[in-house]
């Protein structure tokens, strides 16, 4: 393999990596302050009760 072939392969890998990173940045953008997680827990309408074991 000559030096020009290895440089060409390196350039192809760089271009592929750049395309990959660009794709991730497009899909990963969320508006500021907005979370992907909504309503992670059920309603907290009751207080949890703890009882001491007898015996």
PDB file of N, CA, C and O in Angstrom:
ATOM      1  N   UNK A   1       0.857  -1.170   0.000  1.00  0.00           N
ATOM      2  CA  UNK A   1       0.000   0.000   0.000  1.00  0.00           C
ATOM      3  C   UNK A   1       0.905   1.236   0.000  1.00  0.00           C
ATOM      4  O   UNK A   1       1.832   1.345   0.802  1.00  0.00           O
ATOM      5  N   UNK A   2       0.621   2.140  -0.895  1.00  0.00           N
ATOM      6  CA  UNK A   2       1.452   3.332  -0.983  1.00  0.00           C
ATOM      7  C   UNK A   2       0.936   4.396  -0.020  1.00  0.00           C
ATOM      8  O   UNK A   2      -0.149   4.280   0.551  1.00  0.00           O
ATOM      9  N   UNK A   3       1.743   5.426   0.138  1.00  0.00           N
ATOM     10  CA  UNK A   3       1.375   6.498   1.068  1.00  0.00           C
ATOM     11  C   UNK A   3       0.120   7.236   0.599  1.00  0.00           C
ATOM     12  O   UNK A   3      -0.709   7.633   1.418  1.00  0.00           O
ATOM     13  N   UNK A   4      -0.021   7.419  -0.703  1.00  0.00           N
ATOM     14  CA  UNK A   4      -1.202   8.119  -1.213  1.00  0.00           C
ATOM     15  C   UNK A   4      -2.475   7.305  -0.983  1.00  0.00           C
ATOM     16  O   UNK A   4      -3.532   7.876  -0.714  1.00  0.00           O
ATOM     17  N   UNK A   5      -2.385   5.975  -1.085  1.00  0.00           N
ATOM     18  CA  UNK A   5      -3.552   5.135  -0.814  1.00  0.00           C
ATOM     19  C   UNK A   5      -3.951   5.218   0.652  1.00  0.00           C
ATOM     20  O   UNK A   5      -5.138   5.293   0.969  1.00  0.00           O
ATOM     21  N   UNK A   6      -2.967   5.205   1.551  1.00  0.00           N
ATOM     22  CA  UNK A   6      -3.291   5.282   2.977  1.00  0.00           C
ATOM     23  C   UNK A   6      -3.874   6.652   3.328  1.00  0.00           C
ATOM     24  O   UNK A   6      -4.768   6.750   4.167  1.00  0.00           O
ATOM     25  N   UNK A   7      -3.369   7.705   2.686  1.00  0.00           N
ATOM     26  CA  UNK A   7      -3.941   9.043   2.921  1.00  0.00           C
ATOM     27  C   UNK A   7      -5.384   9.112   2.426  1.00  0.00           C
ATOM     28  O   UNK A   7      -6.241   9.736   3.051  1.00  0.00           O
ATOM     29  N   UNK A   8      -5.636   8.458   1.286  1.00  0.00           N
ATOM     30  CA  UNK A   8      -6.986   8.447   0.730  1.00  0.00           C
ATOM     31  C   UNK A   8      -7.940   7.703   1.668  1.00  0.00           C
ATOM     32  O   UNK A   8      -9.070   8.143   1.880  1.00  0.00           O
ATOM     33  N   UNK A   9      -7.495   6.594   2.223  1.00  0.00           N
ATOM     34  CA  UNK A   9      -8.318   5.827   3.160  1.00  0.00           C
ATOM     35  C   UNK A   9      -8.578   6.633   4.427  1.00  0.00           C
ATOM     36  O   UNK A   9      -9.698   6.646   4.938  1.00  0.00           O
ATOM     37  N   UNK A  10      -7.545   7.306   4.935  1.00  0.00           N
ATOM     38  CA  UNK A  10      -7.718   8.143   6.127  1.00  0.00           C
ATOM     39  C   UNK A  10      -8.735   9.244   5.880  1.00  0.00           C
ATOM     40  O   UNK A  10      -9.553   9.544   6.749  1.00  0.00           O
ATOM     41  N   UNK A  11      -8.686   9.850   4.693  1.00  0.00           N
ATOM     42  CA  UNK A  11      -9.631  10.915   4.357  1.00  0.00           C
ATOM     43  C   UNK A  11     -11.057  10.368   4.272  1.00  0.00           C
ATOM     44  O   UNK A  11     -12.004  11.042   4.677  1.00  0.00           O
ATOM     45  N   UNK A  12     -11.214   9.159   3.751  1.00  0.00           N
ATOM     46  CA  UNK A  12     -12.544   8.549   3.685  1.00  0.00           C
ATOM     47  C   UNK A  12     -13.084   8.291   5.093  1.00  0.00           C
ATOM     48  O   UNK A  12     -14.264   8.519   5.359  1.00  0.00           O
ATOM     49  N   UNK A  13     -12.222   7.816   5.989  1.00  0.00           N
ATOM     50  CA  UNK A  13     -12.654   7.589   7.367  1.00  0.00           C
ATOM     51  C   UNK A  13     -13.018   8.900   8.055  1.00  0.00           C
ATOM     52  O   UNK A  13     -14.004   8.966   8.788  1.00  0.00           O
ATOM     53  N   UNK A  14     -12.223   9.941   7.820  1.00  0.00           N
ATOM     54  CA  UNK A  14     -12.533  11.249   8.411  1.00  0.00           C
ATOM     55  C   UNK A  14     -13.886  11.754   7.923  1.00  0.00           C
ATOM     56  O   UNK A  14     -14.685  12.267   8.707  1.00  0.00           O
ATOM     57  N   UNK A  15     -14.141  11.607   6.619  1.00  0.00           N
ATOM     58  CA  UNK A  15     -15.416  12.062   6.052  1.00  0.00           C
ATOM     59  C   UNK A  15     -16.580  11.262   6.633  1.00  0.00           C
ATOM     60  O   UNK A  15     -17.626  11.830   6.950  1.00  0.00           O
ATOM     61  N   UNK A  16     -16.405   9.950   6.772  1.00  0.00           N
ATOM     62  CA  UNK A  16     -17.467   9.113   7.337  1.00  0.00           C
ATOM     63  C   UNK A  16     -17.740   9.487   8.791  1.00  0.00           C
ATOM     64  O   UNK A  16     -18.895   9.542   9.215  1.00  0.00           O
ATOM     65  N   UNK A  17     -16.681   9.743   9.552  1.00  0.00           N
ATOM     66  CA  UNK A  17     -16.852  10.131  10.948  1.00  0.00           C
ATOM     67  C   UNK A  17     -17.558  11.484  11.060  1.00  0.00           C
ATOM     68  O   UNK A  17     -18.399  11.683  11.936  1.00  0.00           O
ATOM     69  N   UNK A  18     -17.213  12.391  10.181  1.00  0.00           N
ATOM     70  CA  UNK A  18     -17.860  13.694  10.186  1.00  0.00           C
ATOM     71  C   UNK A  18     -19.350  13.561   9.866  1.00  0.00           C
ATOM     72  O   UNK A  18     -20.176  14.225  10.491  1.00  0.00           O
ATOM     73  N   UNK A  19     -19.699  12.714   8.904  1.00  0.00           N
ATOM     74  CA  UNK A  19     -21.120  12.493   8.574  1.00  0.00           C
ATOM     75  C   UNK A  19     -21.849  11.878   9.759  1.00  0.00           C
ATOM     76  O   UNK A  19     -22.978  12.259  10.067  1.00  0.00           O
ATOM     77  N   UNK A  20     -21.199  10.922  10.426  1.00  0.00           N
ATOM     78  CA  UNK A  20     -21.811  10.265  11.584  1.00  0.00           C
ATOM     79  C   UNK A  20     -22.068  11.270  12.696  1.00  0.00           C
ATOM     80  O   UNK A  20     -23.157  11.301  13.268  1.00  0.00           O
ATOM     81  N   UNK A  21     -21.072  12.089  13.003  1.00  0.00           N
ATOM     82  CA  UNK A  21     -21.229  13.079  14.061  1.00  0.00           C
ATOM     83  C   UNK A  21     -22.280  14.113  13.702  1.00  0.00           C
ATOM     84  O   UNK A  21     -22.994  14.594  14.581  1.00  0.00           O
ATOM     85  N   UNK A  22     -22.386  14.458  12.451  1.00  0.00           N
ATOM     86  CA  UNK A  22     -23.392  15.423  12.013  1.00  0.00           C
ATOM     87  C   UNK A  22     -24.790  14.831  12.186  1.00  0.00           C
ATOM     88  O   UNK A  22     -25.706  15.546  12.591  1.00  0.00           O
ATOM     89  N   UNK A  23     -24.973  13.559  11.893  1.00  0.00           N
ATOM     90  CA  UNK A  23     -26.273  12.913  12.055  1.00  0.00           C
ATOM     91  C   UNK A  23     -26.682  12.897  13.529  1.00  0.00           C
ATOM     92  O   UNK A  23     -27.844  13.148  13.849  1.00  0.00           O
ATOM     93  N   UNK A  24     -25.745  12.606  14.424  1.00  0.00           N
ATOM     94  CA  UNK A  24     -26.062  12.575  15.852  1.00  0.00           C
ATOM     95  C   UNK A  24     -26.429  13.962  16.359  1.00  0.00           C
ATOM     96  O   UNK A  24     -27.299  14.089  17.220  1.00  0.00           O
ATOM     97  N   UNK A  25     -25.791  14.990  15.848  1.00  0.00           N
ATOM     98  CA  UNK A  25     -26.090  16.328  16.338  1.00  0.00           C
ATOM     99  C   UNK A  25     -27.458  16.796  15.872  1.00  0.00           C
ATOM    100  O   UNK A  25     -28.101  17.590  16.559  1.00  0.00           O
ATOM    101  N   UNK A  26     -27.917  16.324  14.722  1.00  0.00           N
ATOM    102  CA  UNK A  26     -29.247  16.708  14.232  1.00  0.00           C
ATOM    103  C   UNK A  26     -30.324  16.115  15.117  1.00  0.00           C
ATOM    104  O   UNK A  26     -31.248  16.825  15.514  1.00  0.00           O
ATOM    105  N   UNK A  27     -30.232  14.824  15.442  1.00  0.00           N
ATOM    106  CA  UNK A  27     -31.276  14.147  16.197  1.00  0.00           C
ATOM    107  C   UNK A  27     -31.200  14.418  17.687  1.00  0.00           C
ATOM    108  O   UNK A  27     -32.199  14.245  18.385  1.00  0.00           O
ATOM    109  N   UNK A  28     -30.064  14.832  18.194  1.00  0.00           N
ATOM    110  CA  UNK A  28     -29.900  14.999  19.630  1.00  0.00           C
ATOM    111  C   UNK A  28     -30.285  16.373  20.151  1.00  0.00           C
ATOM    112  O   UNK A  28     -30.247  16.602  21.360  1.00  0.00           O
ATOM    113  N   UNK A  29     -30.654  17.291  19.269  1.00  0.00           N
ATOM    114  CA  UNK A  29     -30.951  18.646  19.720  1.00  0.00           C
ATOM    115  C   UNK A  29     -32.355  18.725  20.298  1.00  0.00           C
ATOM    116  O   UNK A  29     -33.335  18.417  19.619  1.00  0.00           O
ATOM    117  N   UNK A  30     -32.445  19.135  21.542  1.00  0.00           N
ATOM    118  CA  UNK A  30     -33.728  19.348  22.192  1.00  0.00           C
ATOM    119  C   UNK A  30     -33.786  20.809  22.609  1.00  0.00           C
ATOM    120  O   UNK A  30     -32.749  21.411  22.888  1.00  0.00           O
ATOM    121  N   UNK A  31     -34.966  21.380  22.654  1.00  0.00           N
ATOM    122  CA  UNK A  31     -35.065  22.767  23.109  1.00  0.00           C
ATOM    123  C   UNK A  31     -34.518  22.914  24.526  1.00  0.00           C
ATOM    124  O   UNK A  31     -34.594  21.978  25.322  1.00  0.00           O
ATOM    125  N   UNK A  32     -33.985  24.047  24.833  1.00  0.00           N
ATOM    126  CA  UNK A  32     -33.383  24.276  26.146  1.00  0.00           C
ATOM    127  C   UNK A  32     -34.431  24.104  27.233  1.00  0.00           C
ATOM    128  O   UNK A  32     -35.535  24.640  27.130  1.00  0.00           O
ATOM    129  N   UNK A  33     -34.089  23.361  28.267  1.00  0.00           N
ATOM    130  CA  UNK A  33     -34.986  23.169  29.391  1.00  0.00           C
ATOM    131  C   UNK A  33     -35.989  22.055  29.183  1.00  0.00           C
ATOM    132  O   UNK A  33     -36.757  21.758  30.098  1.00  0.00           O
ATOM    133  N   UNK A  34     -36.017  21.428  28.028  1.00  0.00           N
ATOM    134  CA  UNK A  34     -36.962  20.350  27.777  1.00  0.00           C
ATOM    135  C   UNK A  34     -36.260  19.024  27.997  1.00  0.00           C
ATOM    136  O   UNK A  34     -35.154  18.816  27.497  1.00  0.00           O
ATOM    137  N   UNK A  35     -36.880  18.140  28.727  1.00  0.00           N
ATOM    138  CA  UNK A  35     -36.300  16.841  29.018  1.00  0.00           C
ATOM    139  C   UNK A  35     -36.985  15.782  28.177  1.00  0.00           C
ATOM    140  O   UNK A  35     -38.148  15.931  27.800  1.00  0.00           O
ATOM    141  N   UNK A  36     -36.251  14.699  27.882  1.00  0.00           N
ATOM    142  CA  UNK A  36     -36.859  13.592  27.156  1.00  0.00           C
ATOM    143  C   UNK A  36     -37.762  12.768  28.076  1.00  0.00           C
ATOM    144  O   UNK A  36     -38.595  11.996  27.601  1.00  0.00           O
ATOM    145  N   UNK A  37     -37.598  12.929  29.380  1.00  0.00           N
ATOM    146  CA  UNK A  37     -38.366  12.146  30.339  1.00  0.00           C
ATOM    147  C   UNK A  37     -39.533  12.992  30.838  1.00  0.00           C
ATOM    148  O   UNK A  37     -39.335  14.068  31.402  1.00  0.00           O
ATOM    149  N   UNK A  38     -40.742  12.497  30.625  1.00  0.00           N
ATOM    150  CA  UNK A  38     -41.938  13.177  31.111  1.00  0.00           C
ATOM    151  C   UNK A  38     -42.757  12.179  31.922  1.00  0.00           C
ATOM    152  O   UNK A  38     -42.960  11.045  31.489  1.00  0.00           O
ATOM    153  N   UNK A  39     -43.220  12.588  33.075  1.00  0.00           N
ATOM    154  CA  UNK A  39     -44.078  11.773  33.936  1.00  0.00           C
ATOM    155  C   UNK A  39     -43.420  10.438  34.264  1.00  0.00           C
ATOM    156  O   UNK A  39     -43.986   9.377  34.001  1.00  0.00           O
ATOM    157  N   UNK A  40     -42.231  10.498  34.834  1.00  0.00           N
ATOM    158  CA  UNK A  40     -41.483   9.288  35.145  1.00  0.00           C
ATOM    159  C   UNK A  40     -42.116   8.504  36.293  1.00  0.00           C
ATOM    160  O   UNK A  40     -41.960   7.285  36.374  1.00  0.00           O
ATOM    161  N   UNK A  41     -42.824   9.196  37.174  1.00  0.00           N
ATOM    162  CA  UNK A  41     -43.440   8.545  38.322  1.00  0.00           C
ATOM    163  C   UNK A  41     -44.943   8.754  38.282  1.00  0.00           C
ATOM    164  O   UNK A  41     -45.448   9.693  37.667  1.00  0.00           O
ATOM    165  N   UNK A  42     -45.633   7.859  38.950  1.00  0.00           N
ATOM    166  CA  UNK A  42     -47.081   7.983  39.033  1.00  0.00           C
ATOM    167  C   UNK A  42     -47.458   9.137  39.946  1.00  0.00           C
ATOM    168  O   UNK A  42     -46.582   9.784  40.519  1.00  0.00           O
ATOM    169  N   UNK A  43     -48.720   9.396  40.084  1.00  0.00           N
ATOM    170  CA  UNK A  43     -49.158  10.505  40.937  1.00  0.00           C
ATOM    171  C   UNK A  43     -48.804  10.247  42.401  1.00  0.00           C
ATOM    172  O   UNK A  43     -48.953   9.130  42.897  1.00  0.00           O
ATOM    173  N   UNK A  44     -48.344  11.268  43.073  1.00  0.00           N
ATOM    174  CA  UNK A  44     -47.962  11.150  44.480  1.00  0.00           C
ATOM    175  C   UNK A  44     -49.115  11.646  45.334  1.00  0.00           C
ATOM    176  O   UNK A  44     -48.969  12.600  46.098  1.00  0.00           O
ATOM    177  N   UNK A  45     -50.260  10.996  45.202  1.00  0.00           N
ATOM    178  CA  UNK A  45     -51.445  11.463  45.914  1.00  0.00           C
ATOM    179  C   UNK A  45     -51.562  10.878  47.316  1.00  0.00           C
ATOM    180  O   UNK A  45     -52.454  11.273  48.068  1.00  0.00           O
ATOM    181  N   UNK A  46     -50.691   9.954  47.684  1.00  0.00           N
ATOM    182  CA  UNK A  46     -50.727   9.409  49.029  1.00  0.00           C
ATOM    183  C   UNK A  46     -49.325   9.423  49.627  1.00  0.00           C
ATOM    184  O   UNK A  46     -48.327   9.351  48.910  1.00  0.00           O
ATOM    185  N   UNK A  47     -49.269   9.517  50.942  1.00  0.00           N
ATOM    186  CA  UNK A  47     -47.980   9.515  51.617  1.00  0.00           C
ATOM    187  C   UNK A  47     -47.656   8.082  52.012  1.00  0.00           C
ATOM    188  O   UNK A  47     -48.519   7.353  52.500  1.00  0.00           O
ATOM    189  N   UNK A  48     -46.425   7.691  51.802  1.00  0.00           N
ATOM    190  CA  UNK A  48     -46.021   6.328  52.127  1.00  0.00           C
ATOM    191  C   UNK A  48     -46.018   6.122  53.636  1.00  0.00           C
ATOM    192  O   UNK A  48     -45.579   6.982  54.399  1.00  0.00           O
ATOM    193  N   UNK A  49     -46.512   4.977  54.039  1.00  0.00           N
ATOM    194  CA  UNK A  49     -46.650   4.694  55.464  1.00  0.00           C
ATOM    195  C   UNK A  49     -45.593   3.682  55.894  1.00  0.00           C
ATOM    196  O   UNK A  49     -45.443   2.632  55.269  1.00  0.00           O
ATOM    197  N   UNK A  50     -44.868   3.993  56.953  1.00  0.00           N
ATOM    198  CA  UNK A  50     -43.861   3.087  57.484  1.00  0.00           C
ATOM    199  C   UNK A  50     -44.329   2.605  58.843  1.00  0.00           C
ATOM    200  O   UNK A  50     -44.726   3.403  59.692  1.00  0.00           O
ATOM    201  N   UNK A  51     -44.280   1.305  59.045  1.00  0.00           N
ATOM    202  CA  UNK A  51     -44.692   0.734  60.334  1.00  0.00           C
ATOM    203  C   UNK A  51     -43.554  -0.056  60.933  1.00  0.00           C
ATOM    204  O   UNK A  51     -42.789  -0.714  60.228  1.00  0.00           O
ATOM    205  N   UNK A  52     -43.458   0.018  62.227  1.00  0.00           N
ATOM    206  CA  UNK A  52     -42.430  -0.706  62.947  1.00  0.00           C
ATOM    207  C   UNK A  52     -42.866  -2.161  63.113  1.00  0.00           C
ATOM    208  O   UNK A  52     -44.031  -2.451  63.384  1.00  0.00           O
ATOM    209  N   UNK A  53     -41.906  -3.062  62.944  1.00  0.00           N
ATOM    210  CA  UNK A  53     -42.214  -4.471  63.127  1.00  0.00           C
ATOM    211  C   UNK A  53     -42.476  -4.771  64.609  1.00  0.00           C
ATOM    212  O   UNK A  53     -41.733  -4.325  65.482  1.00  0.00           O
ATOM    213  N   UNK A  54     -43.519  -5.514  64.869  1.00  0.00           N
ATOM    214  CA  UNK A  54     -43.758  -5.887  66.257  1.00  0.00           C
ATOM    215  C   UNK A  54     -43.303  -7.332  66.455  1.00  0.00           C
ATOM    216  O   UNK A  54     -43.747  -8.239  65.751  1.00  0.00           O
ATOM    217  N   UNK A  55     -42.423  -7.526  67.410  1.00  0.00           N
ATOM    218  CA  UNK A  55     -42.020  -8.878  67.707  1.00  0.00           C
ATOM    219  C   UNK A  55     -40.647  -9.238  67.440  1.00  0.00           C
ATOM    220  O   UNK A  55     -40.251 -10.380  67.675  1.00  0.00           O
TER     221      UNK A  55
END
